[in-house]
């Protein structure tokens, strides 16, 4: 065997092995640097359950348009830990129709929710990234009526024990995600207050506040769209 043939015999297995590795072994995907995430959501909230026993939440507020903000930190691509804040513009429920339909009477309703949350992303570096979330927090709900020289405000507040979330992030630009989300929360109002100011309907000025004795459980089902700026590409 000549020296040239010998060299070919030695190098041939190495070349074949290198080609095989180039076909079957893919380079590892680059990981994003840890960083902050900011998101905003818009949708529609459906009320379920009771404010107190025998008093449905939907009697006071038939639905809401939530303006929802997320602020968090991603220590890794898959995980976001942070805060959520929601201000909901409410629609008055049927039990207030008689009063709110009177001439010169304006009514309003709002729902504020604030808490901590965590999101787990299943495919954070892909074009389509499903995620699930879990949160806990606190809630304030308010109903107001103003007219005929009087202003009436009723509020209730309590803990949001569970906030389950799921969504799909679609990469529409570098570091920007957009997609649908769904959330289901479970809460209980623990205290309430009533205040009436001015006008003969109030008999002057008065207020009542205290704990709700027969507490009920209520839920919010929210469906909408979420956009977020993230450290992931």
Z-matrix of the N, CA and C atoms (Angstrom, degrees):
N
C 1 1.471
C 2 1.527 1 108.40
N 3 1.338 2 115.73 1 131.27
C 4 1.457 3 119.51 2 179.78
C 5 1.512 4 110.10 3 -74.60
N 6 1.360 5 114.55 4 164.64
C 7 1.467 6 118.96 5 179.47
C 8 1.521 7 111.38 6 -64.72
N 9 1.365 8 117.85 7 -33.63
C 10 1.475 9 120.91 8 179.31
C 11 1.513 10 110.39 9 -65.57
N 12 1.355 11 115.61 10 -43.40
C 13 1.463 12 118.89 11 178.34
C 14 1.517 13 111.41 12 -64.83
N 15 1.287 14 116.89 13 -34.96
C 16 1.474 15 121.88 14 179.05
C 17 1.525 16 111.09 15 -64.16
N 18 1.339 17 114.94 16 -43.95
C 19 1.476 18 118.53 17 -179.93
C 20 1.524 19 110.49 18 -64.68
N 21 1.374 20 115.66 19 -39.52
C 22 1.458 21 118.88 20 178.58
C 23 1.530 22 111.05 21 -63.02
N 24 1.329 23 116.30 22 -40.40
C 25 1.467 24 120.91 23 -179.76
C 26 1.519 25 111.38 24 -63.73
N 27 1.335 26 118.19 25 -36.42
C 28 1.467 27 122.69 26 -179.68
C 29 1.520 28 111.21 27 -71.62
N 30 1.355 29 117.39 28 -43.47
C 31 1.459 30 121.22 29 -173.49
C 32 1.531 31 113.81 30 -80.83
N 33 1.343 32 117.60 31 -23.93
C 34 1.460 33 120.58 32 -175.60
C 35 1.528 34 112.76 33 -58.21
N 36 1.356 35 121.30 34 -48.54
C 37 1.479 36 120.41 35 178.85
C 38 1.521 37 113.03 36 -61.94
N 39 1.342 38 116.39 37 -35.09
C 40 1.469 39 119.82 38 -179.19
C 41 1.519 40 110.24 39 -66.65
N 42 1.344 41 117.56 40 -42.33
C 43 1.460 42 121.79 41 179.59
C 44 1.521 43 110.48 42 -64.80
N 45 1.334 44 117.28 43 -43.01
C 46 1.470 45 121.23 44 178.86
C 47 1.518 46 111.04 45 -62.30
N 48 1.339 47 116.66 46 -43.50
C 49 1.467 48 120.37 47 179.33
C 50 1.528 49 111.57 48 -63.23
N 51 1.327 50 117.44 49 -40.19
C 52 1.462 51 121.10 50 179.71
C 53 1.517 52 111.16 51 -64.57
N 54 1.351 53 116.99 52 -41.41
C 55 1.454 54 120.58 53 177.92
C 56 1.525 55 111.20 54 -64.35
N 57 1.315 56 116.79 55 -39.54
C 58 1.455 57 120.40 56 179.22
C 59 1.527 58 111.36 57 -64.21
N 60 1.324 59 116.35 58 -41.95
C 61 1.461 60 120.04 59 178.94
C 62 1.524 61 111.41 60 -64.96
N 63 1.323 62 117.19 61 -38.33
C 64 1.460 63 120.40 62 -179.72
C 65 1.517 64 111.86 63 -65.66
N 66 1.335 65 118.62 64 -26.06
C 67 1.456 66 122.19 65 -179.30
C 68 1.522 67 111.52 66 -85.07
N 69 1.333 68 117.12 67 -44.19
C 70 1.457 69 121.23 68 -170.22
C 71 1.524 70 114.38 69 -96.02
N 72 1.296 71 119.24 70 -18.87
C 73 1.464 72 122.07 71 -177.92
C 74 1.514 73 108.81 72 -108.54
N 75 1.343 74 116.69 73 117.16
C 76 1.454 75 121.70 74 178.96
C 77 1.519 76 109.80 75 -95.26
N 78 1.311 77 118.20 76 145.29
C 79 1.463 78 119.89 77 177.58
C 80 1.519 79 110.16 78 -66.59
N 81 1.325 80 116.80 79 148.25
C 82 1.462 81 121.45 80 -178.89
C 83 1.522 82 110.73 81 -65.63
N 84 1.367 83 115.98 82 143.72
C 85 1.456 84 121.13 83 179.96
C 86 1.525 85 109.89 84 -72.12
N 87 1.315 86 115.90 85 136.60
C 88 1.463 87 120.09 86 -178.88
C 89 1.523 88 109.89 87 -66.58
N 90 1.311 89 117.14 88 138.94
C 91 1.448 90 122.54 89 178.83
C 92 1.517 91 109.66 90 -94.39
N 93 1.339 92 115.46 91 144.27
C 94 1.454 93 119.65 92 178.20
C 95 1.521 94 110.38 93 -77.29
N 96 1.327 95 116.01 94 155.40
C 97 1.453 96 120.61 95 175.81
C 98 1.532 97 109.46 96 -74.67
N 99 1.343 98 118.59 97 146.26
C 100 1.469 99 120.37 98 174.56
C 101 1.529 100 110.06 99 -57.18
N 102 1.326 101 116.06 100 148.39
C 103 1.451 102 119.07 101 -178.97
C 104 1.523 103 112.03 102 -176.51
N 105 1.331 104 115.30 103 178.88
C 106 1.460 105 121.80 104 -176.93
C 107 1.520 106 111.07 105 -86.19
N 108 1.331 107 113.88 106 149.86
C 109 1.467 108 121.80 107 176.80
C 110 1.522 109 109.15 108 -124.77
N 111 1.327 110 116.25 109 137.23
C 112 1.462 111 122.32 110 177.85
C 113 1.518 112 107.84 111 -128.65
N 114 1.335 113 116.47 112 129.71
C 115 1.451 114 120.61 113 -178.32
C 116 1.514 115 112.00 114 -134.95
N 117 1.334 116 115.80 115 158.92
C 118 1.462 117 122.57 116 176.46
C 119 1.526 118 108.57 117 -138.44
N 120 1.323 119 115.39 118 142.10
C 121 1.457 120 120.58 119 -177.93
C 122 1.534 121 110.44 120 -130.04
N 123 1.327 122 114.73 121 152.15
C 124 1.455 123 122.22 122 176.30
C 125 1.525 124 107.32 123 -144.62
N 126 1.338 125 116.71 124 137.22
C 127 1.452 126 118.35 125 -178.28
C 128 1.507 127 111.70 126 -171.24
N 129 1.341 128 114.91 127 -147.36
C 130 1.458 129 121.47 128 179.22
C 131 1.520 130 108.55 129 -139.25
N 132 1.338 131 115.91 130 135.19
C 133 1.452 132 121.93 131 -178.82
C 134 1.519 133 112.14 132 -109.83
N 135 1.323 134 116.47 133 131.62
C 136 1.466 135 123.13 134 -179.35
C 137 1.523 136 108.87 135 -107.57
N 138 1.338 137 119.35 136 122.30
C 139 1.472 138 121.49 137 -178.64
C 140 1.521 139 111.57 138 -81.72
N 141 1.325 140 115.25 139 141.03
C 142 1.459 141 122.55 140 177.79
C 143 1.528 142 108.28 141 -138.22
N 144 1.319 143 117.07 142 155.45
C 145 1.459 144 120.40 143 175.59
C 146 1.516 145 113.36 144 83.46
N 147 1.350 146 115.59 145 -160.27
C 148 1.454 147 122.38 146 -169.88
C 149 1.533 148 112.52 147 -124.84
N 150 1.328 149 115.52 148 145.22
C 151 1.469 150 120.86 149 168.83
C 152 1.525 151 108.98 150 -72.76
N 153 1.317 152 115.94 151 -45.23
C 154 1.468 153 124.50 152 173.22
C 155 1.517 154 106.20 153 -144.33
N 156 1.319 155 117.09 154 168.29
C 157 1.466 156 120.23 155 -178.49
C 158 1.527 157 110.35 156 -58.98
N 159 1.338 158 115.29 157 124.58
C 160 1.459 159 120.72 158 -179.51
C 161 1.507 160 114.54 159 86.36
N 162 1.329 161 119.15 160 0.70
C 163 1.464 162 123.21 161 -179.76
C 164 1.525 163 109.34 162 -127.48
N 165 1.322 164 116.09 163 101.85
C 166 1.464 165 121.07 164 -177.64
C 167 1.518 166 111.42 165 -70.70
N 168 1.322 167 115.57 166 142.32
C 169 1.466 168 120.68 167 176.87
C 170 1.520 169 111.37 168 -61.08
N 171 1.327 170 116.70 169 -36.05
C 172 1.468 171 120.41 170 -178.08
C 173 1.527 172 112.74 171 -69.28
N 174 1.358 173 118.43 172 -16.40
C 175 1.460 174 120.22 173 175.81
C 176 1.523 175 111.24 174 -67.20
N 177 1.325 176 116.61 175 -31.05
C 178 1.461 177 120.64 176 -179.29
C 179 1.514 178 113.37 177 -95.88
N 180 1.337 179 116.84 178 -36.98
C 181 1.455 180 121.37 179 -177.95
C 182 1.533 181 107.51 180 -138.18
N 183 1.318 182 115.86 181 113.44
C 184 1.464 183 120.34 182 -173.35
C 185 1.524 184 112.81 183 -80.61
N 186 1.307 185 117.33 184 -14.57
C 187 1.459 186 122.52 185 179.58
C 188 1.515 187 109.54 186 172.92
N 189 1.320 188 116.28 187 175.15
C 190 1.462 189 119.37 188 179.49
C 191 1.516 190 110.98 189 -153.26
N 192 1.333 191 114.82 190 155.82
C 193 1.461 192 122.06 191 171.16
C 194 1.525 193 107.01 192 -105.68
N 195 1.327 194 118.56 193 104.23
C 196 1.471 195 120.55 194 -176.57
C 197 1.524 196 112.23 195 -83.93
N 198 1.307 197 115.91 196 132.74
C 199 1.470 198 122.75 197 169.30
C 200 1.520 199 105.52 198 -104.03
N 201 1.326 200 116.97 199 110.26
C 202 1.470 201 123.34 200 -164.15
C 203 1.523 202 108.67 201 -120.29
N 204 1.337 203 115.73 202 130.83
C 205 1.462 204 121.75 203 178.54
C 206 1.531 205 110.03 204 -118.30
N 207 1.320 206 116.49 205 139.44
C 208 1.464 207 123.40 206 175.01
C 209 1.528 208 109.03 207 -119.31
N 210 1.318 209 116.68 208 133.68
C 211 1.464 210 121.93 209 173.51
C 212 1.524 211 107.04 210 -134.56
N 213 1.327 212 116.75 211 124.51
C 214 1.456 213 118.41 212 -177.16
C 215 1.512 214 113.01 213 -157.23
N 216 1.315 215 114.53 214 -176.52
C 217 1.458 216 122.06 215 -178.56
C 218 1.520 217 108.55 216 -130.68
N 219 1.328 218 115.62 217 137.36
C 220 1.460 219 121.05 218 177.33
C 221 1.526 220 109.61 219 -106.29
N 222 1.339 221 117.28 220 100.70
C 223 1.458 222 119.13 221 175.79
C 224 1.530 223 112.00 222 -71.67
N 225 1.344 224 115.54 223 -19.76
C 226 1.463 225 122.55 224 175.89
C 227 1.519 226 107.52 225 -149.18
N 228 1.325 227 116.30 226 166.25
C 229 1.455 228 119.89 227 -175.68
C 230 1.522 229 112.72 228 -59.03
N 231 1.324 230 117.14 229 -37.36
C 232 1.455 231 120.83 230 -172.84
C 233 1.524 232 114.08 231 -80.63
N 234 1.316 233 119.50 232 -19.25
C 235 1.459 234 122.10 233 -168.88
C 236 1.523 235 112.37 234 -122.61
N 237 1.339 236 115.57 235 133.09
C 238 1.463 237 122.33 236 170.93
C 239 1.519 238 108.59 237 -124.07
N 240 1.323 239 117.46 238 129.75
C 241 1.459 240 123.66 239 178.36
C 242 1.522 241 107.61 240 -122.39
N 243 1.346 242 117.29 241 129.62
C 244 1.454 243 117.70 242 -178.30
C 245 1.514 244 114.12 243 -175.38
N 246 1.325 245 115.29 244 -152.21
C 247 1.454 246 123.84 245 -175.52
C 248 1.526 247 110.12 246 -119.93
N 249 1.339 248 115.27 247 155.17
C 250 1.461 249 119.98 248 170.50
C 251 1.520 250 109.25 249 -129.40
N 252 1.330 251 115.26 250 147.40
C 253 1.463 252 122.24 251 177.09
C 254 1.515 253 107.94 252 -139.52
N 255 1.322 254 115.66 253 131.39
C 256 1.460 255 119.94 254 179.58
C 257 1.522 256 110.85 255 -131.38
N 258 1.330 257 115.85 256 132.25
C 259 1.461 258 121.21 257 168.74
C 260 1.518 259 107.23 258 -115.45
N 261 1.324 260 116.57 259 116.89
C 262 1.451 261 121.02 260 -176.93
C 263 1.517 262 112.00 261 -104.48
N 264 1.332 263 116.09 262 128.45
C 265 1.466 264 122.13 263 174.53
C 266 1.526 265 106.97 264 -87.52
N 267 1.335 266 116.64 265 112.40
C 268 1.448 267 120.88 266 -171.20
C 269 1.515 268 113.99 267 -92.54
N 270 1.322 269 114.09 268 157.33
C 271 1.463 270 122.58 269 172.57
C 272 1.527 271 107.87 270 -107.72
N 273 1.338 272 115.92 271 131.85
C 274 1.450 273 121.39 272 -174.74
C 275 1.526 274 111.10 273 -65.40
N 276 1.338 275 115.96 274 134.66
C 277 1.454 276 122.24 275 179.92
C 278 1.510 277 113.09 276 -79.77
N 279 1.334 278 116.30 277 173.31
C 280 1.456 279 122.34 278 -172.81
C 281 1.512 280 115.37 279 -63.53
N 282 1.334 281 118.49 280 -28.81
C 283 1.458 282 119.82 281 -176.92
C 284 1.529 283 112.59 282 -69.29
N 285 1.334 284 118.21 283 -14.73
C 286 1.462 285 122.05 284 179.84
C 287 1.526 286 112.10 285 -102.61
N 288 1.333 287 117.31 286 -1.23
C 289 1.469 288 120.17 287 -173.78
C 290 1.520 289 112.60 288 -58.58
N 291 1.328 290 116.25 289 -42.98
C 292 1.465 291 120.00 290 -175.35
C 293 1.519 292 111.47 291 -60.74
N 294 1.338 293 116.61 292 -41.39
C 295 1.469 294 120.88 293 -179.78
C 296 1.521 295 110.53 294 -76.60
N 297 1.320 296 117.08 295 -44.54
C 298 1.458 297 120.82 296 -173.20
C 299 1.526 298 113.32 297 -73.09
N 300 1.335 299 116.97 298 -17.57
C 301 1.459 300 120.05 299 178.35
C 302 1.523 301 112.84 300 -84.79
N 303 1.324 302 118.33 301 -6.36
C 304 1.462 303 121.08 302 178.93
C 305 1.529 304 110.59 303 -68.28
N 306 1.320 305 116.04 304 146.22
C 307 1.469 306 120.82 305 177.87
C 308 1.524 307 109.78 306 -62.86
N 309 1.326 308 115.60 307 134.21
C 310 1.454 309 121.13 308 176.91
C 311 1.511 310 114.64 309 83.52
N 312 1.339 311 117.51 310 4.68
C 313 1.469 312 121.05 311 179.71
C 314 1.527 313 109.13 312 -108.71
N 315 1.320 314 116.48 313 127.05
C 316 1.465 315 122.94 314 176.72
C 317 1.524 316 109.21 315 -112.64
N 318 1.333 317 116.20 316 132.14
C 319 1.457 318 121.02 317 -179.61
C 320 1.522 319 110.87 318 -121.44
N 321 1.314 320 115.18 319 154.10
C 322 1.466 321 120.49 320 179.69
C 323 1.520 322 109.49 321 -150.63
N 324 1.325 323 115.01 322 158.66
C 325 1.464 324 120.89 323 176.15
C 326 1.515 325 108.37 324 -145.68
N 327 1.316 326 117.01 325 147.33
C 328 1.467 327 121.14 326 179.21
C 329 1.521 328 109.32 327 -148.79
N 330 1.329 329 114.53 328 157.18
C 331 1.467 330 120.74 329 179.48
C 332 1.523 331 108.37 330 -139.93
N 333 1.324 332 116.32 331 123.53
C 334 1.468 333 121.95 332 -179.40
C 335 1.521 334 108.55 333 -115.29
N 336 1.328 335 116.23 334 131.37
C 337 1.470 336 121.89 335 178.60
C 338 1.529 337 108.28 336 -131.81
N 339 1.327 338 115.32 337 135.99
C 340 1.464 339 121.75 338 -177.78
C 341 1.515 340 108.47 339 -141.33
N 342 1.340 341 117.59 340 135.34
C 343 1.454 342 119.04 341 -179.89
C 344 1.512 343 113.81 342 -172.54
N 345 1.328 344 114.58 343 -173.59
C 346 1.463 345 122.60 344 177.30
C 347 1.527 346 108.25 345 -107.91
N 348 1.330 347 115.82 346 152.63
C 349 1.454 348 119.74 347 -176.41
C 350 1.524 349 110.96 348 -153.17
N 351 1.327 350 114.46 349 165.01
C 352 1.463 351 121.79 350 174.10
C 353 1.525 352 107.98 351 -141.00
N 354 1.332 353 116.12 352 137.52
C 355 1.465 354 122.30 353 176.82
C 356 1.529 355 108.69 354 -115.87
N 357 1.330 356 115.57 355 138.00
C 358 1.463 357 120.46 356 173.46
C 359 1.522 358 108.52 357 -114.02
N 360 1.333 359 116.16 358 122.54
C 361 1.460 360 122.86 359 -177.81
C 362 1.526 361 109.57 360 -99.58
N 363 1.321 362 115.11 361 129.10
C 364 1.462 363 120.40 362 -174.54
C 365 1.525 364 111.86 363 -81.38
N 366 1.337 365 117.54 364 -39.86
C 367 1.477 366 121.52 365 -179.53
C 368 1.522 367 109.17 366 -133.70
N 369 1.333 368 117.74 367 68.12
C 370 1.470 369 120.66 368 -170.02
C 371 1.522 370 115.47 369 -64.12
N 372 1.321 371 117.76 370 -22.10
C 373 1.464 372 120.19 371 -176.90
C 374 1.528 373 112.64 372 -103.91
N 375 1.336 374 116.08 373 9.38
C 376 1.455 375 120.43 374 179.98
C 377 1.530 376 110.81 375 -100.86
N 378 1.334 377 115.70 376 166.82
C 379 1.464 378 121.09 377 178.27
C 380 1.528 379 111.23 378 -61.80
N 381 1.325 380 117.13 379 -40.03
C 382 1.459 381 123.17 380 177.78
C 383 1.528 382 108.42 381 -112.54
N 384 1.326 383 115.91 382 121.24
C 385 1.465 384 121.00 383 -174.05
C 386 1.528 385 110.54 384 -127.15
N 387 1.326 386 118.84 385 96.30
C 388 1.467 387 120.32 386 174.64
C 389 1.534 388 110.25 387 -69.21
N 390 1.335 389 116.62 388 146.62
C 391 1.451 390 119.87 389 178.58
C 392 1.529 391 110.17 390 -144.82
N 393 1.329 392 115.07 391 157.61
C 394 1.455 393 122.24 392 175.09
C 395 1.523 394 108.08 393 -128.91
N 396 1.339 395 116.67 394 153.34
C 397 1.453 396 120.08 395 -176.57
C 398 1.517 397 112.43 396 -141.58
N 399 1.332 398 114.79 397 160.08
C 400 1.461 399 122.47 398 179.52
C 401 1.522 400 108.61 399 -144.02
N 402 1.340 401 116.70 400 134.90
C 403 1.453 402 119.97 401 -179.93
C 404 1.520 403 112.23 402 -147.27
N 405 1.333 404 115.35 403 164.30
C 406 1.467 405 123.31 404 172.83
C 407 1.520 406 106.90 405 -140.43
N 408 1.362 407 116.32 406 151.95
C 409 1.455 408 116.93 407 -177.89
C 410 1.515 409 113.49 408 -171.04
N 411 1.331 410 114.74 409 -151.13
C 412 1.463 411 122.72 410 -177.79
C 413 1.525 412 108.25 411 -138.13
N 414 1.341 413 115.48 412 153.25
C 415 1.466 414 120.27 413 -173.98
C 416 1.521 415 110.96 414 -136.88
N 417 1.346 416 115.15 415 141.31
C 418 1.462 417 122.52 416 173.64
C 419 1.524 418 107.88 417 -127.05
N 420 1.336 419 116.92 418 129.33
C 421 1.458 420 120.82 419 177.43
C 422 1.521 421 108.56 420 -122.73
N 423 1.340 422 116.44 421 143.93
C 424 1.462 423 120.04 422 -173.21
C 425 1.529 424 109.97 423 -141.59
N 426 1.330 425 115.29 424 139.84
C 427 1.465 426 123.17 425 173.98
C 428 1.523 427 107.39 426 -125.40
N 429 1.325 428 116.51 427 136.44
C 430 1.455 429 119.46 428 -178.99
C 431 1.517 430 112.16 429 -138.22
N 432 1.340 431 116.11 430 148.25
C 433 1.461 432 122.86 431 175.72
C 434 1.522 433 108.07 432 -139.79
N 435 1.323 434 115.58 433 136.84
C 436 1.462 435 120.52 434 -178.54
C 437 1.518 436 108.99 435 -138.15
N 438 1.336 437 115.76 436 130.49
C 439 1.452 438 120.51 437 178.88
C 440 1.504 439 111.49 438 165.95
N 441 1.354 440 115.69 439 160.49
C 442 1.469 441 122.12 440 179.63
C 443 1.526 442 111.72 441 54.23
N 444 1.336 443 115.60 442 34.34
C 445 1.446 444 120.72 443 176.44
C 446 1.508 445 115.28 444 79.62
N 447 1.343 446 117.48 445 4.40
C 448 1.461 447 120.64 446 -178.62
C 449 1.526 448 110.46 447 -121.40
N 450 1.320 449 115.15 448 152.13
C 451 1.470 450 121.46 449 176.54
C 452 1.522 451 108.54 450 -131.29
N 453 1.337 452 115.89 451 122.37
C 454 1.464 453 122.12 452 -176.41
C 455 1.529 454 108.67 453 -118.03
N 456 1.335 455 116.48 454 131.51
C 457 1.459 456 121.66 455 178.63
C 458 1.516 457 109.73 456 -132.56
N 459 1.322 458 116.30 457 129.03
C 460 1.460 459 122.61 458 175.55
C 461 1.518 460 108.56 459 -121.70
N 462 1.323 461 117.62 460 128.99
C 463 1.464 462 121.41 461 -179.21
C 464 1.525 463 110.34 462 -130.90
N 465 1.315 464 115.25 463 156.86
C 466 1.464 465 122.01 464 173.44
C 467 1.521 466 107.74 465 -146.23
N 468 1.325 467 116.73 466 149.15
C 469 1.462 468 120.13 467 -179.30
C 470 1.521 469 109.94 468 -146.64
N 471 1.330 470 115.28 469 157.23
C 472 1.454 471 120.45 470 179.83
C 473 1.510 472 111.80 471 176.23
N 474 1.314 473 115.57 472 -179.16
C 475 1.461 474 121.40 473 -174.69
C 476 1.522 475 111.79 474 -81.25
N 477 1.313 476 114.58 475 143.80
C 478 1.458 477 122.48 476 168.02
C 479 1.526 478 105.97 477 -100.02
N 480 1.330 479 116.30 478 103.37
C 481 1.460 480 121.09 479 -171.97
C 482 1.532 481 112.76 480 -74.22
N 483 1.317 482 116.37 481 -28.53
C 484 1.462 483 119.36 482 -172.88
C 485 1.521 484 109.41 483 -151.89
N 486 1.312 485 115.82 484 132.61
C 487 1.460 486 121.84 485 176.17
C 488 1.527 487 107.54 486 -133.34
N 489 1.335 488 116.28 487 98.19
C 490 1.458 489 122.09 488 179.90
C 491 1.522 490 109.41 489 -90.75
N 492 1.336 491 116.32 490 136.37
C 493 1.454 492 120.44 491 -176.49
C 494 1.526 493 110.54 492 -137.20
N 495 1.323 494 115.30 493 153.11
C 496 1.460 495 121.93 494 173.75
C 497 1.520 496 107.95 495 -152.27
N 498 1.316 497 115.97 496 149.07
C 499 1.451 498 118.78 497 -179.25
C 500 1.511 499 112.12 498 -165.63
N 501 1.310 500 114.92 499 -179.64
C 502 1.458 501 122.39 500 178.28
C 503 1.514 502 108.21 501 -135.17
N 504 1.337 503 117.05 502 116.27
C 505 1.458 504 122.18 503 175.37
C 506 1.524 505 108.95 504 -89.16
N 507 1.321 506 115.78 505 125.40
C 508 1.457 507 121.87 506 176.94
C 509 1.523 508 107.36 507 -111.61
N 510 1.312 509 117.29 508 123.75
C 511 1.464 510 121.44 509 -178.62
C 512 1.526 511 109.22 510 -74.72
N 513 1.336 512 116.50 511 113.43
C 514 1.459 513 121.27 512 -179.28
C 515 1.526 514 112.16 513 -107.38
N 516 1.312 515 117.10 514 -15.71
C 517 1.461 516 123.33 515 175.94
C 518 1.526 517 107.08 516 -163.19
N 519 1.315 518 116.91 517 169.31
C 520 1.462 519 119.94 518 -178.80
C 521 1.525 520 109.93 519 -61.37
N 522 1.315 521 116.20 520 122.98
C 523 1.464 522 125.37 521 179.23
C 524 1.531 523 113.41 522 71.10
N 525 1.318 524 119.33 523 5.11
C 526 1.463 525 120.60 524 -179.21
C 527 1.521 526 110.27 525 -119.76
N 528 1.357 527 115.59 526 126.99
C 529 1.461 528 122.68 527 -178.34
C 530 1.526 529 109.59 528 -119.59
N 531 1.316 530 115.41 529 148.75
C 532 1.459 531 121.61 530 178.70
C 533 1.518 532 108.39 531 -147.36
N 534 1.340 533 116.63 532 137.54
C 535 1.451 534 118.21 533 178.96
C 536 1.522 535 113.07 534 176.12
N 537 1.338 536 117.08 535 174.40
C 538 1.464 537 121.66 536 -177.61
C 539 1.527 538 111.94 537 -77.30
N 540 1.333 539 115.27 538 156.17
C 541 1.464 540 120.23 539 174.03
C 542 1.521 541 109.16 540 -144.69
N 543 1.319 542 114.65 541 161.41
C 544 1.458 543 123.17 542 177.37
C 545 1.517 544 107.84 543 -139.68
N 546 1.329 545 116.91 544 135.40
C 547 1.467 546 119.39 545 176.59
C 548 1.526 547 109.80 546 -135.12
N 549 1.334 548 114.67 547 148.21
C 550 1.465 549 122.16 548 177.90
C 551 1.518 550 107.28 549 -135.81
N 552 1.338 551 116.87 550 120.14
C 553 1.467 552 121.21 551 -176.92
C 554 1.517 553 110.39 552 -117.22
N 555 1.334 554 114.01 553 154.01
C 556 1.461 555 122.45 554 178.82
C 557 1.527 556 108.08 555 -128.37
N 558 1.336 557 116.50 556 121.31
C 559 1.454 558 120.10 557 -177.11
C 560 1.510 559 112.92 558 -142.63
N 561 1.330 560 114.66 559 173.37
C 562 1.465 561 121.29 560 179.21
C 563 1.523 562 109.01 561 -146.92
N 564 1.333 563 116.07 562 127.34
C 565 1.455 564 120.62 563 175.77
C 566 1.525 565 109.01 564 -82.40
N 567 1.334 566 115.54 565 130.30
C 568 1.455 567 120.28 566 -177.15
C 569 1.505 568 114.34 567 -103.76
N 570 1.337 569 117.87 568 -24.82
C 571 1.460 570 120.79 569 -179.07
C 572 1.522 571 109.89 570 -142.34
N 573 1.325 572 115.73 571 159.73
C 574 1.461 573 121.23 572 -177.93
C 575 1.523 574 109.14 573 -146.93
N 576 1.342 575 114.78 574 160.13
C 577 1.463 576 119.55 575 177.89
C 578 1.525 577 109.34 576 -144.71
N 579 1.333 578 114.77 577 153.82
C 580 1.467 579 122.36 578 177.68
C 581 1.520 580 107.39 579 -134.95
N 582 1.334 581 115.48 580 132.60
C 583 1.460 582 119.75 581 179.60
C 584 1.520 583 109.62 582 -138.41
N 585 1.320 584 115.67 583 131.97
C 586 1.462 585 121.96 584 177.90
C 587 1.525 586 108.24 585 -128.65
N 588 1.316 587 115.74 586 126.38
C 589 1.458 588 120.84 587 -174.99
C 590 1.521 589 109.67 588 -125.07
N 591 1.364 590 116.30 589 127.52
C 592 1.461 591 121.64 590 173.71
C 593 1.504 592 113.88 591 72.99
N 594 1.316 593 115.18 592 163.13
C 595 1.452 594 121.07 593 173.62
C 596 1.507 595 113.76 594 81.68
N 597 1.322 596 117.10 595 153.59
C 598 1.472 597 121.14 596 179.71
C 599 1.521 598 112.77 597 -65.61
N 600 1.352 599 116.80 598 -24.13
C 601 1.467 600 119.36 599 -179.87
C 602 1.521 601 111.45 600 -63.88
N 603 1.330 602 117.14 601 -25.64
C 604 1.465 603 120.94 602 -178.60
C 605 1.517 604 112.43 603 -93.70
N 606 1.351 605 116.18 604 -18.20
C 607 1.450 606 118.13 605 -173.11
C 608 1.517 607 110.99 606 66.48
N 609 1.332 608 116.94 607 32.75
C 610 1.460 609 121.86 608 -176.02
C 611 1.512 610 109.73 609 112.81
N 612 1.316 611 116.58 610 -134.25
C 613 1.462 612 122.38 611 179.72
C 614 1.518 613 109.18 612 -125.67
N 615 1.322 614 116.32 613 131.09
C 616 1.451 615 117.93 614 -179.88
C 617 1.512 616 111.63 615 -152.73
N 618 1.316 617 116.36 616 158.26
C 619 1.456 618 121.13 617 178.07
C 620 1.529 619 109.16 618 -149.93
N 621 1.305 620 114.78 619 148.79
C 622 1.464 621 122.92 620 177.72
C 623 1.519 622 107.70 621 -135.29
N 624 1.317 623 117.42 622 135.57
C 625 1.461 624 120.21 623 174.77
C 626 1.518 625 109.19 624 -150.03
N 627 1.332 626 114.91 625 152.99
C 628 1.460 627 119.84 626 -179.57
C 629 1.514 628 110.72 627 170.74
N 630 1.328 629 115.36 628 -176.44
C 631 1.461 630 121.34 629 -179.90
C 632 1.526 631 110.70 630 -78.29
N 633 1.319 632 115.14 631 148.48
C 634 1.463 633 121.13 632 173.41
C 635 1.525 634 107.40 633 -82.73
N 636 1.322 635 117.58 634 117.54
C 637 1.465 636 121.30 635 -174.84
C 638 1.530 637 111.59 636 -72.40
N 639 1.317 638 117.39 637 -50.13
C 640 1.463 639 121.31 638 -178.22
C 641 1.532 640 108.56 639 -101.27
N 642 1.299 641 114.94 640 81.32
C 643 1.465 642 121.07 641 -174.19
C 644 1.530 643 111.03 642 -71.69
N 645 1.297 644 115.28 643 146.48
C 646 1.455 645 121.53 644 175.08
C 647 1.519 646 110.26 645 -118.05
N 648 1.308 647 116.84 646 168.86
C 649 1.456 648 122.68 647 175.75
C 650 1.530 649 108.48 648 -106.87
N 651 1.318 650 115.50 649 138.89
C 652 1.455 651 119.47 650 178.71
C 653 1.519 652 110.21 651 -132.61
N 654 1.318 653 115.24 652 162.74
C 655 1.461 654 121.74 653 -178.06
C 656 1.532 655 109.63 654 -137.12
N 657 1.318 656 114.17 655 155.10
C 658 1.462 657 121.53 656 170.58
C 659 1.519 658 108.43 657 -124.56
N 660 1.330 659 115.77 658 128.21
C 661 1.459 660 122.13 659 172.43
C 662 1.528 661 106.81 660 -107.97
N 663 1.332 662 115.78 661 115.35
C 664 1.461 663 120.97 662 -175.70
C 665 1.526 664 109.39 663 -116.96
N 666 1.329 665 115.31 664 129.59
C 667 1.458 666 122.75 665 177.84
C 668 1.516 667 107.80 666 -123.30
N 669 1.338 668 117.23 667 132.80
C 670 1.452 669 118.50 668 -179.02
C 671 1.508 670 114.20 669 -174.14
N 672 1.327 671 114.15 670 -158.41
C 673 1.464 672 122.91 671 -177.61
C 674 1.522 673 108.58 672 -124.72
N 675 1.331 674 115.70 673 139.73
C 676 1.471 675 121.69 674 -179.51
C 677 1.529 676 109.70 675 -125.08
N 678 1.339 677 114.80 676 134.15
C 679 1.456 678 121.34 677 171.62
C 680 1.504 679 109.50 678 -118.41
N 681 1.332 680 117.28 679 144.64
C 682 1.464 681 119.82 680 -175.94
C 683 1.525 682 110.97 681 -148.77
N 684 1.324 683 114.15 682 143.51
C 685 1.460 684 121.61 683 168.72
C 686 1.530 685 106.63 684 -99.50
N 687 1.320 686 117.24 685 122.32
C 688 1.466 687 121.92 686 -174.28
C 689 1.525 688 111.13 687 -127.33
N 690 1.344 689 116.93 688 159.87
C 691 1.467 690 119.43 689 175.81
C 692 1.520 691 112.92 690 -73.53
N 693 1.346 692 117.50 691 -15.62
C 694 1.461 693 119.87 692 178.78
C 695 1.522 694 109.84 693 -77.73
N 696 1.321 695 118.75 694 144.63
C 697 1.468 696 120.82 695 -176.92
C 698 1.525 697 112.57 696 -69.69
